[in-house]
């Protein structure tokens, strides 16, 4: 039947709904819209790089990002180790050229040299052994292929802290730490950054504080009367920009590495 979802490779036969826990970003939730749009802008940046290519998204989560890439790619594959996420993605996103695999992103059962573009967005900071992710990404990339990794700038997200503010993050990076991490696996590396633009940039200037920090402690009355009903739902990817200038102040880094 058309509505059936293949589950034989998943470890159980009933799956809880995806709910907001802080571990993954979900679309369609107004309280999450800032983080969702911030993640989505990186996927939009990848669209021209994915056109006509075979694309692999490691840690694809809810599935919205790899589904977007599948709209221009020859083939797109999302991989995640959370069975409820894989089940949800298979049920929600249906394209002829799109697959979701239940698999450990640090130990892929995929052929060497098989993808043109491998991406992993806002995942590496969650891993105990992030080097395993890049080793696998490099292995499955074709020669000349590109690996794209995004991760938050710890100096912006967790300023003045020895440990990440997000309890699901194991390690966060500053610019030089992230660049060195990428250069340990790829001979050519470029780094760009995601920044606030439009109303988010104006908000930063008015309150004198980056919104990524401010939104974690919005006064409850302001949250209820203004931010939840008006400000947060109004945000789109146009409220962000990607640039290679002033990277020390970037919200997120976009690291691009090419396989020799």
Secondary structure, 3 states (H helix, E strand, C coil): CCCCCCCCCCCCCCCCCCCCCCCCCCCCCHHHHHHHHHHHHHHHHHHHHHCCCEEEEECCCCCHHHHHHHCCCCEEEEEECCHHHHHHHHHHCCCCCEEEEECCCCCCCCCCCCEEEEEEECCHHHCCCHHHHHHHHHHHEEEEEEEEEEEEEHHHHCCCCCCCCCCCCCCCECHHHHHHHHHCCCCEEEEEEEEECHHHHHHHHHHCCCHHHHHHHCCHHHHHHHHHHHHHHHCCHHHEEEECCCHHHCCEEEEEEECC
